[in-house]
Amino acid sequence: MKLLRFGPRGHEKPGLLDANGVIRDLSAHINDLSGDSLDRRTLEGLAALDATSLPEITADTRIGPCVANVGKFICIGLNYSDHAAETGAQVPPEPVVFNKWTSAICGPNDEVIIPRDSEKTDWEVELGVVIGKAGRYIDEADAMQHVAGFCVVNDVSERAFQLERSGTWDKGKGCDTFGPLGPWLVTPDEVADPHQLHMWLDVDGKRYQDGNTRTMVYQVPFLISYLSRFMSLQPGDVISTGTPPGVGMGQQPPVYLKPGQRMRLGIEGLGEQHQTVVADQQR
């Protein structure tokens, strides 16, 4: 099942994508894709609905972030061996954990804003994992029972803010619009193996990232178990699991985003995102 949220920013409604690629309105059945609506029983109930009986939404409707009211947006760094190599970094002995602020979240096709004073805004296609069942100290063997679904994430990153200024990575990761989510939240029954998914990212039609989740160092069950040692995981939390090689920082010479450019990215079975890059106009 492919779930989504549609409508104007801040006023999105829940929906699903039917077998013919038509968006259907779920707002008569759930208030939103968040919290308790992400538990396994509720998702099974939605899957049992006759999608053709639900109101149809026009194709030109804006698609919002695929999950609402995200409590934590947790990211894993250097989690692909080939990406670590391109940045000159060692594969870490434990997962590198950082945060994106929830104010970074936007729709999959919304504009990405280059922050004021930025010269090194970069891209990263990533597999997102959305938590559907709360837990602490989760056993790795049970971890997938806590997953509501998977989605595409663009972990947009300002490298100078991230790496060249003192402190943690978070300053370069959490700027507004730096966390497009979606288009869909794809339930686990439609993802045979989250560690065998092709993923890609183009800028202005040039393919930069062309990888696969199989080169992930720490896989999804381990990451869920690991993170739950340090925090409770709650329904609606998003875990972004790292990126394959091909980021702008890794090019020779490095290449960074400029206003007017267009990103296209996707993951096999999880849909595509399309973003135009714009300058920050706020005074």
C-alpha positions in Angstrom: 0.0 0.0 0.0 1.3 3.5 -1.0 0.0 6.1 1.5 0.5 9.8 1.0 -0.6 13.3 2.1 -2.0 15.8 -0.3 -3.2 19.4 -0.3 -1.8 22.9 0.6 1.1 23.2 3.0 -0.1 22.8 6.6 -3.5 21.6 5.5 -2.7 18.2 4.0 -5.1 15.3 4.1 -4.3 11.6 4.1 -4.7 9.5 1.0 -3.5 6.4 -0.8 -2.4 5.7 -4.4 -4.7 3.1 -6.0 -3.6 0.4 -8.4 -4.1 2.7 -11.4 -2.0 5.5 -9.9 -5.0 7.6 -8.8 -4.9 9.5 -5.5 -7.8 8.6 -3.2 -8.9 10.5 -0.1 -8.6 8.7 3.2 -9.8 11.5 5.4 -13.1 9.8 6.2 -11.2 6.9 7.8 -8.2 8.5 9.5 -7.4 12.1 10.5 -3.8 12.0 9.2 -0.8 9.8 8.6 0.7 10.2 12.1 0.8 8.6 15.5 -1.7 5.9 16.1 -2.8 5.8 12.5 0.6 4.2 11.7 0.1 1.1 13.8 -0.1 -2.3 12.1 -3.8 -2.8 12.8 -4.9 0.5 11.4 -2.8 0.0 8.3 -4.3 -3.4 7.8 -7.7 -1.8 8.0 -6.8 0.7 5.4 -5.5 -2.0 3.1 -8.8 -3.8 3.3 -10.8 -0.8 2.0 -12.1 -0.8 -1.6 -9.9 2.0 -2.9 -12.2 2.6 -5.9 -14.9 3.6 -3.5 -12.8 6.5 -2.0 -13.1 10.0 -3.4 -10.7 10.7 -6.3 -8.2 13.5 -6.1 -7.0 15.4 -9.2 -3.5 14.5 -10.4 -2.2 18.1 -10.2 -2.8 18.3 -6.4 0.3 19.1 -4.3 1.8 16.1 -2.5 2.9 16.9 1.0 5.4 15.0 3.3 4.2 11.5 3.6 4.0 11.5 7.4 2.7 14.2 9.7 3.7 15.4 13.2 7.1 13.8 13.1 8.6 13.7 16.6 12.1 12.8 15.7 14.0 13.0 12.4 17.0 10.8 13.1 19.8 10.4 10.5 22.7 8.0 10.1 26.0 9.3 8.6 28.6 7.4 6.6 26.4 4.3 6.4 27.4 3.3 2.9 30.9 1.9 2.5 31.3 3.4 -1.0 30.1 6.8 0.2 32.5 6.8 3.1 35.3 6.0 0.7 34.5 8.9 -1.6 34.6 11.4 1.3 37.9 10.0 2.6 36.3 8.9 5.8 36.6 5.5 7.6 33.5 3.3 8.0 32.6 4.1 11.6 32.8 1.3 14.3 29.2 2.3 15.4 26.5 4.3 13.6 27.0 8.0 13.3 23.8 9.6 14.6 22.7 13.2 14.0 19.4 15.0 13.7 17.4 17.0 11.2 15.0 19.5 12.8 11.4 18.8 12.0 11.2 22.3 10.5 13.3 20.9 7.7 10.5 18.6 6.5 8.7 19.5 3.3 6.9 17.8 0.5 8.7 15.7 -2.1 8.3 18.2 -4.9 8.5 21.5 -2.9 11.3 24.0 -3.6 14.6 23.5 -1.8 15.9 26.7 -0.4 19.6 27.4 -0.3 20.3 29.2 3.0 21.7 32.6 3.3 25.6 32.6 3.1 25.6 29.0 1.8 28.1 28.1 -0.9 28.1 24.3 -0.5 24.6 23.0 -0.5 24.6 19.3 -1.4 22.3 16.4 -2.1 21.9 12.9 -0.6 19.2 10.3 -1.7 18.4 8.1 1.3 16.0 5.4 2.3 13.7 6.6 5.1 12.1 4.3 7.7 9.0 5.4 9.5 8.3 4.0 12.9 4.8 2.7 13.5 5.1 1.0 16.9 6.7 2.5 20.0 9.6 0.8 21.7 12.7 0.9 23.8 15.6 -1.6 23.8 14.1 -3.3 20.8 15.6 -6.7 19.9 17.1 -6.7 16.4 15.0 -9.8 15.6 11.8 -7.9 16.4 12.8 -4.5 14.8 10.8 -4.8 11.6 7.6 -5.2 13.6 8.1 -1.5 14.5 8.2 -0.3 10.9 5.1 1.4 9.4 6.8 1.8 6.0 9.5 3.2 3.9 10.0 6.4 1.9 12.4 8.5 -0.1 14.4 11.2 1.7 16.6 13.9 0.3 19.1 14.6 3.0 20.0 18.1 1.7 23.2 19.2 3.4 25.2 22.4 3.6 28.7 21.1 3.8 30.4 24.3 5.2 27.9 24.6 8.0 28.2 20.8 8.6 32.0 20.3 8.5 33.9 23.6 8.5 32.3 25.2 11.6 32.7 24.0 15.1 30.2 21.7 16.8 28.1 18.9 15.4 26.8 18.2 11.9 23.3 19.4 12.8 23.8 23.0 11.7 24.4 21.9 8.1 21.6 19.3 8.1 18.5 20.9 9.5 17.9 24.1 7.5 14.4 24.8 6.3 13.4 22.5 3.3 16.4 20.2 3.9 14.2 17.2 4.5 11.8 16.4 1.6 9.8 13.2 2.5 7.8 11.0 0.1 6.0 11.0 -2.2 4.7 7.8 -0.6 4.9 5.9 2.6 5.1 2.4 1.3 4.1 -0.4 3.7 6.5 -3.2 4.3 4.4 -5.8 2.5 5.3 -4.0 -0.8 9.1 -4.0 0.0 10.4 -7.5 -0.4 13.9 -6.5 0.8 14.8 -2.9 1.9 18.5 -3.8 1.5 18.1 -4.6 -2.3 16.7 -1.3 -3.7 18.2 0.7 -6.5 18.5 4.4 -5.7 19.5 7.4 -7.8 19.7 11.2 -8.0 20.1 13.5 -11.0 20.8 17.3 -11.1 19.7 19.0 -14.3 19.5 15.6 -16.0 23.0 14.5 -15.0 23.1 11.3 -13.0 25.3 11.8 -9.9 24.1 9.1 -7.5 23.4 5.6 -8.8 23.6 3.1 -5.9 21.8 0.4 -4.0 20.8 -0.1 -0.4 22.8 -3.4 -0.4 26.0 -1.4 0.3 24.5 -0.1 3.6 26.9 -0.9 6.4 24.3 -1.0 9.3 21.0 -2.4 8.0 17.6 -1.3 9.1 16.9 -3.9 11.9 20.2 -3.1 13.5 19.7 0.6 13.3 16.3 0.4 14.9 17.6 -1.8 17.7 20.7 0.5 18.2 18.8 3.7 18.3 16.3 2.3 20.8 19.1 1.9 23.3 19.5 5.7 23.5 15.9 6.9 23.0 12.4 5.6 22.8 11.2 5.3 19.2 7.7 6.5 18.7 5.1 6.3 15.9 5.9 8.9 13.2 9.6 9.1 14.0 11.7 9.0 10.8 15.1 7.4 10.4 17.1 8.4 7.4 19.6 5.6 6.8 22.5 7.1 4.8 23.4 7.7 1.2 25.4 5.9 -1.6 28.3 7.6 -3.4 27.8 10.5 -5.9 27.2 13.5 -3.6 28.5 16.9 -4.7 31.2 17.0 -2.1 32.7 13.8 -3.6 33.0 15.1 -7.1 36.4 16.1 -8.5 36.2 19.1 -8.2 33.3 19.3 -5.8 29.9 20.4 -7.3 27.2 22.2 -5.3 23.7 23.3 -5.9 22.8 26.7 -7.4 19.4 28.5 -7.7 17.4 27.4 -10.7 18.8 23.8 -10.7 16.5 20.8 -10.7 16.9 17.6 -8.7 15.2 14.3 -9.5 15.7 11.4 -7.2 14.1 8.1 -6.3 14.3 4.7 -4.9 13.0 1.5 -6.5 9.4 0.9 -5.6 9.2 4.0 -3.4 8.6 6.7 -6.0 10.4 9.9 -7.1 11.0 13.4 -5.9 11.4 16.5 -8.1 12.8 19.7 -6.5 13.7 23.1 -7.9 16.5 24.9 -6.0 15.9 28.5 -5.1 17.7 31.2 -3.2 16.6 32.3 0.3 14.6 35.5 -0.2 13.8 36.2 3.4 15.2 39.5 4.7 
